[in-house]
Amino acid sequence: MASDLTAFRILVVDAVRANPVALVDDPDLLARLANPARDCTLEELGFDSLARMELSIWLQMEAGIEIAEADILEHPSVNALAAYLAARAK
């Protein structure tokens, strides 16, 4: 499970960094994204409804994972979303 979780966290971080709506450039937030032990919420990263929609589209297009915006709202941090996706993959 840990490797799955790690892979899904990397996937979520890649999606956050690729998001054209919520551009993360704060050094502290970037450091937290890079460190799995330091979680951050999507709200802290500047994600609004449009950014969440872009995140769900990116996950569908790039990773073949269908996820609704409601699922993202229910799992509002990078680690929580990664754990949710890892659990769904099993």
PyMOL Python script that loads the backbone (N, CA, C, O; Angstrom):
from pymol import cmd

cmd.read_pdbstr("""\
ATOM      1  N   MET A   1       0.816  -1.200   0.000  1.00  0.00           N
ATOM      2  CA  MET A   1       0.000   0.000   0.000  1.00  0.00           C
ATOM      3  C   MET A   1       0.858   1.261   0.000  1.00  0.00           C
ATOM      4  O   MET A   1       0.519   2.235  -0.672  1.00  0.00           O
ATOM      5  N   ALA A   2       1.968   1.257   0.748  1.00  0.00           N
ATOM      6  CA  ALA A   2       2.790   2.458   0.844  1.00  0.00           C
ATOM      7  C   ALA A   2       3.307   2.886  -0.517  1.00  0.00           C
ATOM      8  O   ALA A   2       3.310   4.078  -0.825  1.00  0.00           O
ATOM      9  N   SER A   3       3.746   1.939  -1.340  1.00  0.00           N
ATOM     10  CA  SER A   3       4.249   2.325  -2.662  1.00  0.00           C
ATOM     11  C   SER A   3       3.126   2.869  -3.528  1.00  0.00           C
ATOM     12  O   SER A   3       3.335   3.806  -4.299  1.00  0.00           O
ATOM     13  N   ASP A   4       1.931   2.287  -3.407  1.00  0.00           N
ATOM     14  CA  ASP A   4       0.785   2.823  -4.130  1.00  0.00           C
ATOM     15  C   ASP A   4       0.491   4.236  -3.672  1.00  0.00           C
ATOM     16  O   ASP A   4       0.258   5.125  -4.490  1.00  0.00           O
ATOM     17  N   LEU A   5       0.502   4.443  -2.372  1.00  0.00           N
ATOM     18  CA  LEU A   5       0.235   5.761  -1.822  1.00  0.00           C
ATOM     19  C   LEU A   5       1.293   6.750  -2.294  1.00  0.00           C
ATOM     20  O   LEU A   5       0.969   7.879  -2.665  1.00  0.00           O
ATOM     21  N   THR A   6       2.541   6.335  -2.282  1.00  0.00           N
ATOM     22  CA  THR A   6       3.625   7.200  -2.749  1.00  0.00           C
ATOM     23  C   THR A   6       3.427   7.564  -4.220  1.00  0.00           C
ATOM     24  O   THR A   6       3.574   8.725  -4.602  1.00  0.00           O
ATOM     25  N   ALA A   7       3.099   6.584  -5.029  1.00  0.00           N
ATOM     26  CA  ALA A   7       2.880   6.840  -6.462  1.00  0.00           C
ATOM     27  C   ALA A   7       1.704   7.778  -6.683  1.00  0.00           C
ATOM     28  O   ALA A   7       1.769   8.664  -7.536  1.00  0.00           O
ATOM     29  N   PHE A   8       0.636   7.593  -5.929  1.00  0.00           N
ATOM     30  CA  PHE A   8      -0.525   8.467  -6.090  1.00  0.00           C
ATOM     31  C   PHE A   8      -0.255   9.866  -5.551  1.00  0.00           C
ATOM     32  O   PHE A   8      -0.788  10.845  -6.074  1.00  0.00           O
ATOM     33  N   ARG A   9       0.565   9.969  -4.515  1.00  0.00           N
ATOM     34  CA  ARG A   9       0.913  11.312  -4.032  1.00  0.00           C
ATOM     35  C   ARG A   9       1.734  12.046  -5.084  1.00  0.00           C
ATOM     36  O   ARG A   9       1.520  13.234  -5.324  1.00  0.00           O
ATOM     37  N   ILE A  10       2.663  11.350  -5.704  1.00  0.00           N
ATOM     38  CA  ILE A  10       3.454  11.958  -6.778  1.00  0.00           C
ATOM     39  C   ILE A  10       2.531  12.403  -7.911  1.00  0.00           C
ATOM     40  O   ILE A  10       2.703  13.486  -8.470  1.00  0.00           O
ATOM     41  N   LEU A  11       1.566  11.573  -8.240  1.00  0.00           N
ATOM     42  CA  LEU A  11       0.601  11.905  -9.285  1.00  0.00           C
ATOM     43  C   LEU A  11      -0.188  13.167  -8.933  1.00  0.00           C
ATOM     44  O   LEU A  11      -0.356  14.050  -9.773  1.00  0.00           O
ATOM     45  N   VAL A  12      -0.669  13.251  -7.699  1.00  0.00           N
ATOM     46  CA  VAL A  12      -1.430  14.428  -7.275  1.00  0.00           C
ATOM     47  C   VAL A  12      -0.541  15.671  -7.287  1.00  0.00           C
ATOM     48  O   VAL A  12      -0.970  16.732  -7.738  1.00  0.00           O
ATOM     49  N   VAL A  13       0.684  15.549  -6.800  1.00  0.00           N
ATOM     50  CA  VAL A  13       1.614  16.689  -6.808  1.00  0.00           C
ATOM     51  C   VAL A  13       1.882  17.140  -8.244  1.00  0.00           C
ATOM     52  O   VAL A  13       1.908  18.340  -8.518  1.00  0.00           O
ATOM     53  N   ASP A  14       2.078  16.203  -9.152  1.00  0.00           N
ATOM     54  CA  ASP A  14       2.276  16.560 -10.562  1.00  0.00           C
ATOM     55  C   ASP A  14       1.061  17.302 -11.110  1.00  0.00           C
ATOM     56  O   ASP A  14       1.202  18.271 -11.856  1.00  0.00           O
ATOM     57  N   ALA A  15      -0.125  16.846 -10.737  1.00  0.00           N
ATOM     58  CA  ALA A  15      -1.357  17.489 -11.200  1.00  0.00           C
ATOM     59  C   ALA A  15      -1.481  18.898 -10.625  1.00  0.00           C
ATOM     60  O   ALA A  15      -1.910  19.821 -11.318  1.00  0.00           O
ATOM     61  N   VAL A  16      -1.108  19.058  -9.366  1.00  0.00           N
ATOM     62  CA  VAL A  16      -1.150  20.386  -8.746  1.00  0.00           C
ATOM     63  C   VAL A  16      -0.187  21.322  -9.465  1.00  0.00           C
ATOM     64  O   VAL A  16      -0.539  22.457  -9.786  1.00  0.00           O
ATOM     65  N   ARG A  17       1.012  20.852  -9.714  1.00  0.00           N
ATOM     66  CA  ARG A  17       2.021  21.697 -10.373  1.00  0.00           C
ATOM     67  C   ARG A  17       1.649  22.030 -11.817  1.00  0.00           C
ATOM     68  O   ARG A  17       2.025  23.085 -12.329  1.00  0.00           O
ATOM     69  N   ALA A  18       0.912  21.135 -12.473  1.00  0.00           N
ATOM     70  CA  ALA A  18       0.524  21.358 -13.871  1.00  0.00           C
ATOM     71  C   ALA A  18      -0.746  22.195 -14.002  1.00  0.00           C
ATOM     72  O   ALA A  18      -1.120  22.577 -15.111  1.00  0.00           O
ATOM     73  N   ASN A  19      -1.408  22.481 -12.895  1.00  0.00           N
ATOM     74  CA  ASN A  19      -2.690  23.172 -12.950  1.00  0.00           C
ATOM     75  C   ASN A  19      -2.515  24.595 -13.476  1.00  0.00           C
ATOM     76  O   ASN A  19      -1.753  25.377 -12.906  1.00  0.00           O
ATOM     77  N   PRO A  20      -3.218  24.939 -14.566  1.00  0.00           N
ATOM     78  CA  PRO A  20      -3.061  26.264 -15.156  1.00  0.00           C
ATOM     79  C   PRO A  20      -3.820  27.356 -14.413  1.00  0.00           C
ATOM     80  O   PRO A  20      -3.617  28.538 -14.692  1.00  0.00           O
ATOM     81  N   VAL A  21      -4.679  26.994 -13.485  1.00  0.00           N
ATOM     82  CA  VAL A  21      -5.500  27.974 -12.774  1.00  0.00           C
ATOM     83  C   VAL A  21      -4.865  28.363 -11.444  1.00  0.00           C
ATOM     84  O   VAL A  21      -4.784  29.548 -11.120  1.00  0.00           O
ATOM     85  N   ALA A  22      -4.422  27.389 -10.681  1.00  0.00           N
ATOM     86  CA  ALA A  22      -3.820  27.641  -9.369  1.00  0.00           C
ATOM     87  C   ALA A  22      -2.308  27.489  -9.499  1.00  0.00           C
ATOM     88  O   ALA A  22      -1.773  26.386  -9.385  1.00  0.00           O
ATOM     89  N   LEU A  23      -1.643  28.579  -9.733  1.00  0.00           N
ATOM     90  CA  LEU A  23      -0.198  28.551  -9.912  1.00  0.00           C
ATOM     91  C   LEU A  23       0.485  28.673  -8.548  1.00  0.00           C
ATOM     92  O   LEU A  23       0.408  29.713  -7.893  1.00  0.00           O
ATOM     93  N   VAL A  24       1.139  27.615  -8.141  1.00  0.00           N
ATOM     94  CA  VAL A  24       1.792  27.581  -6.831  1.00  0.00           C
ATOM     95  C   VAL A  24       3.231  28.042  -7.003  1.00  0.00           C
ATOM     96  O   VAL A  24       4.026  27.392  -7.682  1.00  0.00           O
ATOM     97  N   ASP A  25       3.560  29.183  -6.373  1.00  0.00           N
ATOM     98  CA  ASP A  25       4.934  29.673  -6.455  1.00  0.00           C
ATOM     99  C   ASP A  25       5.505  30.055  -5.092  1.00  0.00           C
ATOM    100  O   ASP A  25       6.646  30.508  -5.005  1.00  0.00           O
ATOM    101  N   ASP A  26       4.726  29.876  -4.035  1.00  0.00           N
ATOM    102  CA  ASP A  26       5.195  30.162  -2.682  1.00  0.00           C
ATOM    103  C   ASP A  26       6.221  29.098  -2.276  1.00  0.00           C
ATOM    104  O   ASP A  26       5.913  27.907  -2.313  1.00  0.00           O
ATOM    105  N   PRO A  27       7.423  29.505  -1.894  1.00  0.00           N
ATOM    106  CA  PRO A  27       8.476  28.534  -1.550  1.00  0.00           C
ATOM    107  C   PRO A  27       8.081  27.564  -0.434  1.00  0.00           C
ATOM    108  O   PRO A  27       8.434  26.386  -0.490  1.00  0.00           O
ATOM    109  N   ASP A  28       7.351  28.048   0.581  1.00  0.00           N
ATOM    110  CA  ASP A  28       6.932  27.161   1.667  1.00  0.00           C
ATOM    111  C   ASP A  28       5.956  26.108   1.162  1.00  0.00           C
ATOM    112  O   ASP A  28       6.073  24.934   1.515  1.00  0.00           O
ATOM    113  N   LEU A  29       5.003  26.514   0.346  1.00  0.00           N
ATOM    114  CA  LEU A  29       4.044  25.555  -0.206  1.00  0.00           C
ATOM    115  C   LEU A  29       4.725  24.555  -1.131  1.00  0.00           C
ATOM    116  O   LEU A  29       4.389  23.371  -1.124  1.00  0.00           O
ATOM    117  N   LEU A  30       5.679  25.026  -1.924  1.00  0.00           N
ATOM    118  CA  LEU A  30       6.419  24.114  -2.803  1.00  0.00           C
ATOM    119  C   LEU A  30       7.219  23.102  -1.985  1.00  0.00           C
ATOM    120  O   LEU A  30       7.314  21.934  -2.362  1.00  0.00           O
ATOM    121  N   ALA A  31       7.795  23.546  -0.863  1.00  0.00           N
ATOM    122  CA  ALA A  31       8.536  22.631   0.015  1.00  0.00           C
ATOM    123  C   ALA A  31       7.587  21.615   0.635  1.00  0.00           C
ATOM    124  O   ALA A  31       7.930  20.440   0.759  1.00  0.00           O
ATOM    125  N   ARG A  32       6.403  22.058   1.021  1.00  0.00           N
ATOM    126  CA  ARG A  32       5.428  21.132   1.583  1.00  0.00           C
ATOM    127  C   ARG A  32       4.956  20.134   0.537  1.00  0.00           C
ATOM    128  O   ARG A  32       4.734  18.966   0.856  1.00  0.00           O
ATOM    129  N   LEU A  33       4.801  20.573  -0.697  1.00  0.00           N
ATOM    130  CA  LEU A  33       4.425  19.645  -1.767  1.00  0.00           C
ATOM    131  C   LEU A  33       5.508  18.595  -1.974  1.00  0.00           C
ATOM    132  O   LEU A  33       5.204  17.431  -2.237  1.00  0.00           O
ATOM    133  N   ALA A  34       6.749  18.994  -1.859  1.00  0.00           N
ATOM    134  CA  ALA A  34       7.864  18.079  -2.107  1.00  0.00           C
ATOM    135  C   ALA A  34       8.070  17.071  -0.981  1.00  0.00           C
ATOM    136  O   ALA A  34       8.736  16.055  -1.178  1.00  0.00           O
ATOM    137  N   ASN A  35       7.512  17.337   0.187  1.00  0.00           N
ATOM    138  CA  ASN A  35       7.743  16.495   1.365  1.00  0.00           C
ATOM    139  C   ASN A  35       6.455  15.786   1.758  1.00  0.00           C
ATOM    140  O   ASN A  35       5.532  16.440   2.244  1.00  0.00           O
ATOM    141  N   PRO A  36       6.356  14.471   1.565  1.00  0.00           N
ATOM    142  CA  PRO A  36       5.133  13.736   1.902  1.00  0.00           C
ATOM    143  C   PRO A  36       4.720  13.843   3.370  1.00  0.00           C
ATOM    144  O   PRO A  36       3.547  13.658   3.696  1.00  0.00           O
ATOM    145  N   ALA A  37       5.657  14.136   4.243  1.00  0.00           N
ATOM    146  CA  ALA A  37       5.337  14.261   5.659  1.00  0.00           C
ATOM    147  C   ALA A  37       4.665  15.594   5.990  1.00  0.00           C
ATOM    148  O   ALA A  37       4.110  15.763   7.076  1.00  0.00           O
ATOM    149  N   ARG A  38       4.718  16.527   5.062  1.00  0.00           N
ATOM    150  CA  ARG A  38       4.129  17.859   5.285  1.00  0.00           C
ATOM    151  C   ARG A  38       2.978  18.063   4.302  1.00  0.00           C
ATOM    152  O   ARG A  38       3.189  18.489   3.167  1.00  0.00           O
ATOM    153  N   ASP A  39       1.799  17.765   4.734  1.00  0.00           N
ATOM    154  CA  ASP A  39       0.614  17.870   3.888  1.00  0.00           C
ATOM    155  C   ASP A  39       0.177  19.325   3.759  1.00  0.00           C
ATOM    156  O   ASP A  39       0.535  20.166   4.584  1.00  0.00           O
ATOM    157  N   CYS A  40      -0.587  19.610   2.734  1.00  0.00           N
ATOM    158  CA  CYS A  40      -1.206  20.925   2.586  1.00  0.00           C
ATOM    159  C   CYS A  40      -2.545  20.747   1.871  1.00  0.00           C
ATOM    160  O   CYS A  40      -2.735  19.830   1.073  1.00  0.00           O
ATOM    161  N   THR A  41      -3.454  21.649   2.186  1.00  0.00           N
ATOM    162  CA  THR A  41      -4.775  21.564   1.569  1.00  0.00           C
ATOM    163  C   THR A  41      -4.746  22.209   0.189  1.00  0.00           C
ATOM    164  O   THR A  41      -3.902  23.051  -0.114  1.00  0.00           O
ATOM    165  N   LEU A  42      -5.684  21.789  -0.623  1.00  0.00           N
ATOM    166  CA  LEU A  42      -5.800  22.390  -1.940  1.00  0.00           C
ATOM    167  C   LEU A  42      -6.209  23.859  -1.826  1.00  0.00           C
ATOM    168  O   LEU A  42      -5.832  24.679  -2.664  1.00  0.00           O
ATOM    169  N   GLU A  43      -6.969  24.184  -0.804  1.00  0.00           N
ATOM    170  CA  GLU A  43      -7.347  25.576  -0.585  1.00  0.00           C
ATOM    171  C   GLU A  43      -6.111  26.436  -0.315  1.00  0.00           C
ATOM    172  O   GLU A  43      -5.989  27.540  -0.847  1.00  0.00           O
ATOM    173  N   GLU A  44      -5.199  25.927   0.512  1.00  0.00           N
ATOM    174  CA  GLU A  44      -3.945  26.647   0.777  1.00  0.00           C
ATOM    175  C   GLU A  44      -3.157  26.876  -0.513  1.00  0.00           C
ATOM    176  O   GLU A  44      -2.452  27.875  -0.659  1.00  0.00           O
ATOM    177  N   LEU A  45      -3.291  25.935  -1.438  1.00  0.00           N
ATOM    178  CA  LEU A  45      -2.571  26.016  -2.712  1.00  0.00           C
ATOM    179  C   LEU A  45      -3.284  26.920  -3.717  1.00  0.00           C
ATOM    180  O   LEU A  45      -2.816  27.088  -4.842  1.00  0.00           O
ATOM    181  N   GLY A  46      -4.406  27.496  -3.317  1.00  0.00           N
ATOM    182  CA  GLY A  46      -5.119  28.428  -4.182  1.00  0.00           C
ATOM    183  C   GLY A  46      -6.166  27.790  -5.079  1.00  0.00           C
ATOM    184  O   GLY A  46      -6.606  28.398  -6.055  1.00  0.00           O
ATOM    185  N   PHE A  47      -6.566  26.561  -4.750  1.00  0.00           N
ATOM    186  CA  PHE A  47      -7.538  25.866  -5.584  1.00  0.00           C
ATOM    187  C   PHE A  47      -8.953  26.348  -5.281  1.00  0.00           C
ATOM    188  O   PHE A  47      -9.422  26.296  -4.143  1.00  0.00           O
ATOM    189  N   ASP A  48      -9.614  26.815  -6.330  1.00  0.00           N
ATOM    190  CA  ASP A  48     -11.026  27.149  -6.254  1.00  0.00           C
ATOM    191  C   ASP A  48     -11.776  26.122  -7.097  1.00  0.00           C
ATOM    192  O   ASP A  48     -11.203  25.106  -7.491  1.00  0.00           O
ATOM    193  N   SER A  49     -13.047  26.377  -7.374  1.00  0.00           N
ATOM    194  CA  SER A  49     -13.834  25.391  -8.124  1.00  0.00           C
ATOM    195  C   SER A  49     -13.272  25.160  -9.524  1.00  0.00           C
ATOM    196  O   SER A  49     -13.282  24.027 -10.006  1.00  0.00           O
ATOM    197  N   LEU A  50     -12.787  26.199 -10.179  1.00  0.00           N
ATOM    198  CA  LEU A  50     -12.217  26.030 -11.519  1.00  0.00           C
ATOM    199  C   LEU A  50     -10.928  25.206 -11.463  1.00  0.00           C
ATOM    200  O   LEU A  50     -10.706  24.344 -12.313  1.00  0.00           O
ATOM    201  N   ALA A  51     -10.092  25.467 -10.479  1.00  0.00           N
ATOM    202  CA  ALA A  51      -8.841  24.706 -10.332  1.00  0.00           C
ATOM    203  C   ALA A  51      -9.127  23.246 -10.010  1.00  0.00           C
ATOM    204  O   ALA A  51      -8.440  22.352 -10.504  1.00  0.00           O
ATOM    205  N   ARG A  52     -10.144  22.998  -9.180  1.00  0.00           N
ATOM    206  CA  ARG A  52     -10.519  21.611  -8.883  1.00  0.00           C
ATOM    207  C   ARG A  52     -11.028  20.907 -10.131  1.00  0.00           C
ATOM    208  O   ARG A  52     -10.740  19.729 -10.343  1.00  0.00           O
ATOM    209  N   MET A  53     -11.790  21.627 -10.964  1.00  0.00           N
ATOM    210  CA  MET A  53     -12.270  21.042 -12.212  1.00  0.00           C
ATOM    211  C   MET A  53     -11.084  20.701 -13.118  1.00  0.00           C
ATOM    212  O   MET A  53     -11.052  19.629 -13.724  1.00  0.00           O
ATOM    213  N   GLU A  54     -10.119  21.604 -13.210  1.00  0.00           N
ATOM    214  CA  GLU A  54      -8.922  21.348 -14.006  1.00  0.00           C
ATOM    215  C   GLU A  54      -8.150  20.148 -13.461  1.00  0.00           C
ATOM    216  O   GLU A  54      -7.618  19.345 -14.228  1.00  0.00           O
ATOM    217  N   LEU A  55      -8.090  20.031 -12.142  1.00  0.00           N
ATOM    218  CA  LEU A  55      -7.417  18.886 -11.515  1.00  0.00           C
ATOM    219  C   LEU A  55      -8.099  17.582 -11.916  1.00  0.00           C
ATOM    220  O   LEU A  55      -7.427  16.611 -12.264  1.00  0.00           O
ATOM    221  N   SER A  56      -9.420  17.555 -11.869  1.00  0.00           N
ATOM    222  CA  SER A  56     -10.135  16.324 -12.237  1.00  0.00           C
ATOM    223  C   SER A  56      -9.939  16.004 -13.719  1.00  0.00           C
ATOM    224  O   SER A  56      -9.813  14.836 -14.087  1.00  0.00           O
ATOM    225  N   ILE A  57      -9.911  17.027 -14.568  1.00  0.00           N
ATOM    226  CA  ILE A  57      -9.673  16.807 -16.002  1.00  0.00           C
ATOM    227  C   ILE A  57      -8.255  16.276 -16.217  1.00  0.00           C
ATOM    228  O   ILE A  57      -8.058  15.345 -16.999  1.00  0.00           O
ATOM    229  N   TRP A  58      -7.267  16.857 -15.533  1.00  0.00           N
ATOM    230  CA  TRP A  58      -5.881  16.419 -15.681  1.00  0.00           C
ATOM    231  C   TRP A  58      -5.734  14.961 -15.273  1.00  0.00           C
ATOM    232  O   TRP A  58      -5.088  14.176 -15.966  1.00  0.00           O
ATOM    233  N   LEU A  59      -6.337  14.603 -14.143  1.00  0.00           N
ATOM    234  CA  LEU A  59      -6.236  13.213 -13.679  1.00  0.00           C
ATOM    235  C   LEU A  59      -6.875  12.260 -14.686  1.00  0.00           C
ATOM    236  O   LEU A  59      -6.385  11.150 -14.891  1.00  0.00           O
ATOM    237  N   GLN A  60      -7.962  12.691 -15.310  1.00  0.00           N
ATOM    238  CA  GLN A  60      -8.613  11.861 -16.332  1.00  0.00           C
ATOM    239  C   GLN A  60      -7.737  11.740 -17.577  1.00  0.00           C
ATOM    240  O   GLN A  60      -7.511  10.638 -18.076  1.00  0.00           O
ATOM    241  N   MET A  61      -7.254  12.856 -18.068  1.00  0.00           N
ATOM    242  CA  MET A  61      -6.497  12.868 -19.332  1.00  0.00           C
ATOM    243  C   MET A  61      -5.102  12.256 -19.191  1.00  0.00           C
ATOM    244  O   MET A  61      -4.680  11.468 -20.038  1.00  0.00           O
ATOM    245  N   GLU A  62      -4.402  12.610 -18.147  1.00  0.00           N
ATOM    246  CA  GLU A  62      -3.012  12.186 -18.010  1.00  0.00           C
ATOM    247  C   GLU A  62      -2.849  10.828 -17.332  1.00  0.00           C
ATOM    248  O   GLU A  62      -1.905  10.093 -17.620  1.00  0.00           O
ATOM    249  N   ALA A  63      -3.773  10.500 -16.433  1.00  0.00           N
ATOM    250  CA  ALA A  63      -3.597   9.272 -15.651  1.00  0.00           C
ATOM    251  C   ALA A  63      -4.728   8.274 -15.847  1.00  0.00           C
ATOM    252  O   ALA A  63      -4.670   7.157 -15.333  1.00  0.00           O
ATOM    253  N   GLY A  64      -5.759   8.672 -16.591  1.00  0.00           N
ATOM    254  CA  GLY A  64      -6.874   7.767 -16.820  1.00  0.00           C
ATOM    255  C   GLY A  64      -7.709   7.509 -15.576  1.00  0.00           C
ATOM    256  O   GLY A  64      -8.364   6.473 -15.464  1.00  0.00           O
ATOM    257  N   ILE A  65      -7.684   8.448 -14.649  1.00  0.00           N
ATOM    258  CA  ILE A  65      -8.426   8.308 -13.398  1.00  0.00           C
ATOM    259  C   ILE A  65      -9.607   9.266 -13.421  1.00  0.00           C
ATOM    260  O   ILE A  65      -9.428  10.482 -13.489  1.00  0.00           O
ATOM    261  N   GLU A  66     -10.809   8.717 -13.364  1.00  0.00           N
ATOM    262  CA  GLU A  66     -11.991   9.568 -13.290  1.00  0.00           C
ATOM    263  C   GLU A  66     -12.235   9.937 -11.837  1.00  0.00           C
ATOM    264  O   GLU A  66     -12.307   9.074 -10.963  1.00  0.00           O
ATOM    265  N   ILE A  67     -12.358  11.220 -11.598  1.00  0.00           N
ATOM    266  CA  ILE A  67     -12.637  11.704 -10.253  1.00  0.00           C
ATOM    267  C   ILE A  67     -13.507  12.942 -10.374  1.00  0.00           C
ATOM    268  O   ILE A  67     -13.222  13.841 -11.165  1.00  0.00           O
ATOM    269  N   ALA A  68     -14.552  12.978  -9.596  1.00  0.00           N
ATOM    270  CA  ALA A  68     -15.471  14.115  -9.620  1.00  0.00           C
ATOM    271  C   ALA A  68     -14.952  15.222  -8.714  1.00  0.00           C
ATOM    272  O   ALA A  68     -14.183  14.978  -7.785  1.00  0.00           O
ATOM    273  N   GLU A  69     -15.385  16.435  -9.002  1.00  0.00           N
ATOM    274  CA  GLU A  69     -14.994  17.558  -8.155  1.00  0.00           C
ATOM    275  C   GLU A  69     -15.465  17.328  -6.718  1.00  0.00           C
ATOM    276  O   GLU A  69     -14.796  17.743  -5.771  1.00  0.00           O
ATOM    277  N   ALA A  70     -16.609  16.671  -6.555  1.00  0.00           N
ATOM    278  CA  ALA A  70     -17.111  16.367  -5.210  1.00  0.00           C
ATOM    279  C   ALA A  70     -16.139  15.470  -4.443  1.00  0.00           C
ATOM    280  O   ALA A  70     -15.974  15.629  -3.233  1.00  0.00           O
ATOM    281  N   ASP A  71     -15.495  14.525  -5.140  1.00  0.00           N
ATOM    282  CA  ASP A  71     -14.497  13.662  -4.497  1.00  0.00           C
ATOM    283  C   ASP A  71     -13.305  14.483  -4.018  1.00  0.00           C
ATOM    284  O   ASP A  71     -12.736  14.218  -2.959  1.00  0.00           O
ATOM    285  N   ILE A  72     -12.939  15.478  -4.810  1.00  0.00           N
ATOM    286  CA  ILE A  72     -11.820  16.342  -4.431  1.00  0.00           C
ATOM    287  C   ILE A  72     -12.204  17.175  -3.209  1.00  0.00           C
ATOM    288  O   ILE A  72     -11.385  17.380  -2.313  1.00  0.00           O
ATOM    289  N   LEU A  73     -13.442  17.653  -3.172  1.00  0.00           N
ATOM    290  CA  LEU A  73     -13.909  18.410  -2.013  1.00  0.00           C
ATOM    291  C   LEU A  73     -13.930  17.553  -0.755  1.00  0.00           C
ATOM    292  O   LEU A  73     -13.658  18.049   0.338  1.00  0.00           O
ATOM    293  N   GLU A  74     -14.247  16.288  -0.898  1.00  0.00           N
ATOM    294  CA  GLU A  74     -14.303  15.379   0.251  1.00  0.00           C
ATOM    295  C   GLU A  74     -12.910  14.966   0.734  1.00  0.00           C
ATOM    296  O   GLU A  74     -12.760  14.483   1.856  1.00  0.00           O
ATOM    297  N   HIS A  75     -11.908  15.154  -0.099  1.00  0.00           N
ATOM    298  CA  HIS A  75     -10.525  14.793   0.237  1.00  0.00           C
ATOM    299  C   HIS A  75      -9.664  16.022  -0.076  1.00  0.00           C
ATOM    300  O   HIS A  75      -8.938  16.037  -1.070  1.00  0.00           O
ATOM    301  N   PRO A  76      -9.747  17.050   0.775  1.00  0.00           N
ATOM    302  CA  PRO A  76      -9.254  18.380   0.427  1.00  0.00           C
ATOM    303  C   PRO A  76      -7.752  18.635   0.568  1.00  0.00           C
ATOM    304  O   PRO A  76      -7.307  19.763   0.356  1.00  0.00           O
ATOM    305  N   SER A  77      -6.970  17.629   0.917  1.00  0.00           N
ATOM    306  CA  SER A  77      -5.523  17.854   0.984  1.00  0.00           C
ATOM    307  C   SER A  77      -4.817  16.935  -0.010  1.00  0.00           C
ATOM    308  O   SER A  77      -5.400  15.975  -0.514  1.00  0.00           O
ATOM    309  N   VAL A  78      -3.578  17.241  -0.272  1.00  0.00           N
ATOM    310  CA  VAL A  78      -2.787  16.441  -1.210  1.00  0.00           C
ATOM    311  C   VAL A  78      -2.709  14.995  -0.726  1.00  0.00           C
ATOM    312  O   VAL A  78      -2.954  14.070  -1.500  1.00  0.00           O
ATOM    313  N   ASN A  79      -2.369  14.793   0.547  1.00  0.00           N
ATOM    314  CA  ASN A  79      -2.237  13.435   1.070  1.00  0.00           C
ATOM    315  C   ASN A  79      -3.573  12.712   1.135  1.00  0.00           C
ATOM    316  O   ASN A  79      -3.639  11.515   0.853  1.00  0.00           O
ATOM    317  N   ALA A  80      -4.642  13.420   1.504  1.00  0.00           N
ATOM    318  CA  ALA A  80      -5.962  12.792   1.575  1.00  0.00           C
ATOM    319  C   ALA A  80      -6.431  12.363   0.188  1.00  0.00           C
ATOM    320  O   ALA A  80      -6.998  11.283   0.024  1.00  0.00           O
ATOM    321  N   LEU A  81      -6.194  13.205  -0.798  1.00  0.00           N
ATOM    322  CA  LEU A  81      -6.599  12.844  -2.170  1.00  0.00           C
ATOM    323  C   LEU A  81      -5.774  11.668  -2.683  1.00  0.00           C
ATOM    324  O   LEU A  81      -6.313  10.772  -3.333  1.00  0.00           O
ATOM    325  N   ALA A  82      -4.486  11.663  -2.401  1.00  0.00           N
ATOM    326  CA  ALA A  82      -3.636  10.549  -2.806  1.00  0.00           C
ATOM    327  C   ALA A  82      -4.083   9.241  -2.139  1.00  0.00           C
ATOM    328  O   ALA A  82      -4.128   8.195  -2.787  1.00  0.00           O
ATOM    329  N   ALA A  83      -4.409   9.304  -0.858  1.00  0.00           N
ATOM    330  CA  ALA A  83      -4.874   8.106  -0.149  1.00  0.00           C
ATOM    331  C   ALA A  83      -6.196   7.619  -0.727  1.00  0.00           C
ATOM    332  O   ALA A  83      -6.401   6.414  -0.867  1.00  0.00           O
ATOM    333  N   TYR A  84      -7.078   8.522  -1.059  1.00  0.00           N
ATOM    334  CA  TYR A  84      -8.364   8.156  -1.665  1.00  0.00           C
ATOM    335  C   TYR A  84      -8.149   7.459  -3.010  1.00  0.00           C
ATOM    336  O   TYR A  84      -8.769   6.433  -3.288  1.00  0.00           O
ATOM    337  N   LEU A  85      -7.283   8.013  -3.830  1.00  0.00           N
ATOM    338  CA  LEU A  85      -7.014   7.419  -5.147  1.00  0.00           C
ATOM    339  C   LEU A  85      -6.345   6.046  -4.999  1.00  0.00           C
ATOM    340  O   LEU A  85      -6.664   5.115  -5.738  1.00  0.00           O
ATOM    341  N   ALA A  86      -5.414   5.925  -4.040  1.00  0.00           N
ATOM    342  CA  ALA A  86      -4.753   4.645  -3.808  1.00  0.00           C
ATOM    343  C   ALA A  86      -5.755   3.593  -3.353  1.00  0.00           C
ATOM    344  O   ALA A  86      -5.684   2.440  -3.780  1.00  0.00           O
ATOM    345  N   ALA A  87      -6.686   3.982  -2.492  1.00  0.00           N
ATOM    346  CA  ALA A  87      -7.706   3.032  -2.023  1.00  0.00           C
ATOM    347  C   ALA A  87      -8.639   2.620  -3.161  1.00  0.00           C
ATOM    348  O   ALA A  87      -9.057   1.465  -3.236  1.00  0.00           O
ATOM    349  N   ARG A  88      -8.958   3.544  -4.028  1.00  0.00           N
ATOM    350  CA  ARG A  88      -9.820   3.237  -5.178  1.00  0.00           C
ATOM    351  C   ARG A  88      -9.141   2.301  -6.161  1.00  0.00           C
ATOM    352  O   ARG A  88      -9.808   1.524  -6.844  1.00  0.00           O
ATOM    353  N   ALA A  89      -7.828   2.367  -6.237  1.00  0.00           N
ATOM    354  CA  ALA A  89      -7.085   1.559  -7.208  1.00  0.00           C
ATOM    355  C   ALA A  89      -7.048   0.089  -6.827  1.00  0.00           C
ATOM    356  O   ALA A  89      -6.745  -0.756  -7.669  1.00  0.00           O
ATOM    357  N   LYS A  90      -7.342  -0.226  -5.609  1.00  0.00           N
ATOM    358  CA  LYS A  90      -7.249  -1.622  -5.144  1.00  0.00           C
ATOM    359  C   LYS A  90      -8.447  -2.407  -5.523  1.00  0.00           C
ATOM    360  O   LYS A  90      -8.531  -3.595  -5.211  1.00  0.00           O
TER     361      LYS A  90
END
""", "prot")
cmd.dss("prot")
cmd.show_as("cartoon", "prot")
cmd.util.cbc("prot")
cmd.orient("prot")
